[in-house]
């Protein structure tokens, strides 16, 4: 075969491969600059008890999962069974960050769909969520014993993500101590 | 139209007339930042709740005396360089900045090579010249 034709074919095949790879990427998944950084501090009222607050400091020394959810968010309902299974497995405490919600909506939502959370904090203004770089609910974070964010999942957690990413990572972090 | 929309969406603007300067700075910065919910809009254009919240953040921070640069740092610390409509020049964005010029140079080089390789046009004989002149008349 003519060398030039070979080059042209090579060029187009590489171009197609590059574009095909680009198509499989999800533009919604923006890499978070917070991975490997300390989880932003917060002290927020509890969803179930407005007069009590909860701070990120109370989770220091433990690997934990933070799940950002809202009663107005349909994908949150979709992932809810997965989050429930994850919490029930007892692998790590799951703390809910109730995002821009109303208590009168959020509490019945938990009663109806089950409450897998160790507790939920109430971020009515979404101010803490901004610190965590949340731009779409649901989002899920894995935070280690030292309070460092190790993983962030954007969008509903699928059973595959829970089994293949979250659980192994939590175990690995726990083993590391 | 835009101004009307702003008034409808942020009646607060009416009350902050004492600082049109601040509103201008907020608008300018909002135009630099990408709305992550609707990724091809700036947070100035978008009415997604997050964009509204982020504009409010910008307003508060500028009001409290932070500089434009500090606000941009606040945003990139949380959402990454992706929020910037003008990404900074660094190792990870080098291809983005230099790529088009590399391609342009490569194209120019290939073109130049091909043009040089092309054999020069053959000289016309006197006879051919006369014929060509006739044909062109």
Interface residues (C-beta under 8 A of the other chain):
Chain A: X27 X28 X30 X31 X32 X33 X34 X100 X125 X126 X127 X130 X131 X132 X133 X135 X136
Chain B: X36 X37 X39 X49 X50 X53 X54 X57 X76 X77 X78 X79 X80 X81 X82
